[in-house]
Amino acid sequence: MDFVAVDFETANYKRTSACAVGLTAVENGVIVERRHFLIRPPENHFVFTYLHGISWNEVRHEPAFNEIWPQVCAIIGNRPITAHNAPFDTAVLRDTLGYYGITCPKISCVCTCQLSRRIWPELRSHSLDAVAGHLHLALKHHNAVSDSEVCAQIALAGCRKKGFRSIVEAAVACRLRYDYLL
């Protein structure tokens, strides 16, 4: 089972305002890499510092997304990605790539929030922190690498519970959208 869990934090409401990204790579069902990048967004307007603790002063000298994209792209490779509330994270990725004039590669994505609804329907909430609590996973919420690692662990736990051999098999069996970012 190979995939990369992705989590973005944004500075403000604009999908192009990524200020951090966490990536957790899974190979053969085992977490093999965790990476965290702070990102200098295109503008210094920060609204969500109260959530993730990241301010303009912390990222003003960090690379812009187009500068870290080669490293992010290398980590993802040809593996599918997962994200908890994937429509948000995929929109940030797609819009940020577009902002920098970078063609979005063909990447498939599975939402672990939707997957958790199918695997654990008894839960009252399927938010990242609620599912993490149900699975007894340590989470530093809104820390991009912590969120991505918990997302990966949710995908792995759900696949193990149902006997799925891949995140793609899980998506197909659970009738989840398995979209390509283009």
C-alpha positions as a printed Julia matrix, in Angstrom:
182×3 Matrix{Float64}:
   0.0    0.0     0.0
   1.72   3.16   -1.25
   0.41   6.73   -0.98
   1.31  10.15    0.39
  -0.88  11.97    2.91
  -0.9   15.73    2.39
  -2.04  18.6     4.61
  -1.89  22.31    3.84
  -2.22  25.24    6.21
  -3.19  28.57    4.68
  -2.52  32.12    5.81
  -5.97  33.39    4.86
  -9.08  32.51    2.88
  -7.28  32.49   -0.47
  -6.42  29.02   -1.72
  -3.1   30.44   -2.97
  -2.0   31.42    0.55
  -0.36  28.14    1.58
   2.01  28.83    4.48
   2.83  25.21    5.39
   2.53  21.75    3.91
   3.02  18.4     5.62
   3.66  15.19    3.72
   3.68  11.66    5.09
   4.83   9.0     2.65
   3.66   5.4     2.99
   5.35   2.48    1.24
   4.17  -1.1     1.6
   1.8   -0.02    4.37
   4.54   1.59    6.47
   5.2    5.28    7.07
   8.65   5.89    5.62
   8.94   9.67    5.5
   7.51  12.76    7.15
   8.29  16.21    5.77
   7.2   19.67    6.83
   7.76  22.79    4.77
   7.05  26.34    5.83
   6.06  28.41    2.81
   6.16  32.14    2.13
   2.73  32.94    0.64
   2.4   35.58   -2.1
   1.14  38.2     0.38
   1.68  38.91    4.06
  -2.0   38.92    5.08
  -2.51  36.28    7.8
  -5.94  35.42    9.25
  -5.42  31.88   10.58
  -2.41  32.4    12.85
  -4.72  31.67   15.78
  -5.28  28.15   14.37
  -1.84  27.03   13.25
   0.43  29.49   15.01
   2.2   30.53   11.8
   2.69  34.25   11.2
   4.24  36.31    8.42
   7.36  36.84   10.54
   7.91  33.08   10.65
   7.66  32.57    6.9
   8.85  35.85    5.36
  12.3   34.36    4.64
  11.05  30.88    3.74
  10.86  29.73    0.12
   7.76  30.36   -1.96
   5.77  27.31   -3.03
   7.28  27.21   -6.52
  10.71  26.83   -4.87
   9.72  23.79   -2.78
   7.48  22.2    -5.42
  10.3   20.04   -6.9
  10.86  18.47   -3.46
   7.11  18.03   -2.83
   6.63  16.54   -6.29
   9.53  14.12   -5.72
   8.0   12.92   -2.44
   4.61  12.35   -4.08
   6.11  10.7    -7.14
   3.51   8.59   -8.92
   1.66   7.61   -5.74
  -1.92   8.64   -4.99
  -2.41  11.2    -2.26
  -4.81  11.26    0.65
  -6.02  14.26    2.6
  -8.6   14.71    5.33
 -11.17  16.98    3.73
  -9.43  16.53    0.39
 -11.45  19.15   -1.51
  -9.69  21.83    0.56
  -6.15  20.48    0.21
  -6.5   19.65   -3.47
  -7.88  23.13   -4.16
  -4.9   24.68   -2.36
  -2.5   22.54   -4.37
  -4.22  23.14   -7.71
  -4.69  26.9    -7.18
  -1.19  27.44   -5.83
   0.36  25.56   -8.74
  -1.78  27.66  -11.08
  -0.7   30.88   -9.37
   2.93  30.02  -10.12
   2.18  28.83  -13.65
   3.08  25.23  -12.85
   1.13  22.54  -14.67
  -0.54  20.28  -12.14
   0.6   16.7   -12.67
  -1.84  13.83  -12.87
  -2.29  12.93   -9.2
  -5.16  10.89   -7.83
  -6.6   11.72   -4.42
  -8.74   9.96   -1.82
 -10.43  11.85    1.02
  -9.88  10.16    4.39
 -12.78  12.11    5.9
 -15.1   10.4     3.43
 -13.3    7.09    3.93
 -13.75   7.35    7.71
 -17.49   7.89    7.21
 -17.67   4.54    5.39
 -15.36   2.65    7.75
 -16.59   4.04   11.09
 -20.2    5.15   10.47
 -20.92   5.02   14.21
 -18.81   8.1    14.91
 -20.74  11.3    15.58
 -18.03  13.37   13.92
 -15.51  12.49   11.23
 -13.3   15.53   11.74
  -9.59  14.79   11.86
  -9.39  15.23   15.62
 -12.49  13.08   16.23
 -11.23  10.17   14.12
  -7.76  10.53   15.65
  -9.34  10.32   19.1
 -11.35   7.24   18.13
  -8.16   5.54   16.89
  -6.09   6.79   19.87
  -3.7    8.68   17.6
  -1.59  11.56   18.88
  -2.45  14.74   17.01
  -1.1   18.28   17.15
  -4.02  19.69   15.17
  -3.23  22.3    12.51
   0.43  21.33   12.49
   0.71  20.28    8.84
   3.03  17.32    9.35
   1.06  16.03   12.36
  -2.2   16.34   10.42
  -0.69  14.53    7.41
   0.66  11.72    9.58
  -2.7   11.2    11.29
  -4.37  11.25    7.86
  -1.98   8.49    6.74
  -2.7    6.49    9.91
  -6.46   6.84    9.36
  -6.09   5.53    5.8
  -3.94   2.63    6.97
  -6.3    1.75    9.85
  -9.35   1.87    7.59
  -7.71  -0.3     4.96
  -6.56  -2.82    7.56
 -10.01  -2.97    9.15
 -11.69  -3.8     5.84
  -8.84  -5.82    4.33
  -8.12  -3.41    1.47
  -4.7   -3.81   -0.13
  -4.49  -0.25   -1.42
  -6.03   3.16   -0.94
  -7.38   2.88   -4.48
  -9.1   -0.41   -3.65
 -10.58   1.26   -0.56
 -11.9    4.17   -2.62
 -13.48   1.89   -5.21
 -15.0   -0.47   -2.63
 -16.38   2.42   -0.56
 -17.68   4.21   -3.68
 -15.58   7.29   -3.0
 -14.51   9.86   -5.53
 -11.05   9.01   -6.74
 -10.24  12.12   -8.69
  -7.24  13.17  -10.64
  -5.93  16.67  -10.09
  -5.44  18.28  -13.47
